[in-house]
Amino acid sequence: MLAGLLVWPMSEAGAVLRCLRDFVADAPDEVGIMANLRLAPPLPIFPEELHGKPIVALIVCYSGPIEEGERVLRPLREFNAPALDTVGAKSYLAHQATFDPAYPHGRHYYWKPWRLPPLSDAAIEVIVDHAAAITSPLSAIPIFTFGGAVARVADDATAFTGRNAAHDINIVASWLPDDPEPERHKTWARTTWEALRPFAQGIYVNFMFDEPTSHLRFAYGDRKYARLAAVKSKYDPLNVFRFNQNIPPANGSRREGTLTR
């Protein structure tokens, strides 16, 4: 596959996210793309002069003929002269593992998600402003992209909800165990999350962390929530499987669920 990383300084973030919005509107199914706003980590993939600097990145891949991928991805690779372009032919496994070193075990993590429609200029401004206020060099704002085959399945066909959304955004705060002020990183994530609330059209249940229980209904919608509660009543009436983003059985349970992880 053709895949890699495109990086610009944070000063270009607004323009890059608008470019992403316009590009994905007509992108073919073979394209996979996400954005990430953070400080450049000290990884070998980044030139040393970028280490610790605020950046916006697009992580792209094209699952098809390399020559066709070169053509399709060219507008992104030529947009505003990226400071780093690592796009090239590689295996899927190599691309998938690119950022494993950026999220090692042993660090502390706290995140807050939303599901978003196509990025408006106002939403982009909020994202960029809060990315610039990041409190930890280990934190990040990844923006995942939908569309394609996902959007062509009817939304009521499965429990997965929000197929007409354009993006999942996950505000990820991360810090080292010996950080003396962990709450400031959590506060940054919560503040960013609240600022994006007016643009939200859903939430991805697998990204939920400590949101209120009411957000489960927001994640699934009332109709799907009721259907899932009925399934729970049939197969798990005592709510044994409850240590998750829990949907209690529709007929009640002697056990209560929890959002604690």
Secondary structure, 3 states (H helix, E strand, C coil): CEEEEEEEEHHHHHHHHHHHHHHHCCCCCCEEEEEEEEECCCCCCCCHHHCCCEEEEEEEEECCCHHHHHHHHHHHHCCCCCCEECCEECCHHHHHCCCHHHCCCCCEEEEEEEEECCCCHHHHHHHHHHHHCCCCCCCEEEEEECCHHHHHCCCCCCCCCCCCCCEEEEEEEEECCCCCCHHHHHHHHHHHHHHHHHHCCECCHHHCCCCCCHHHHHHHCHHHHHHHHHHHHHHCCCCCCCCCCCCCCCCCCCCCCCCCC
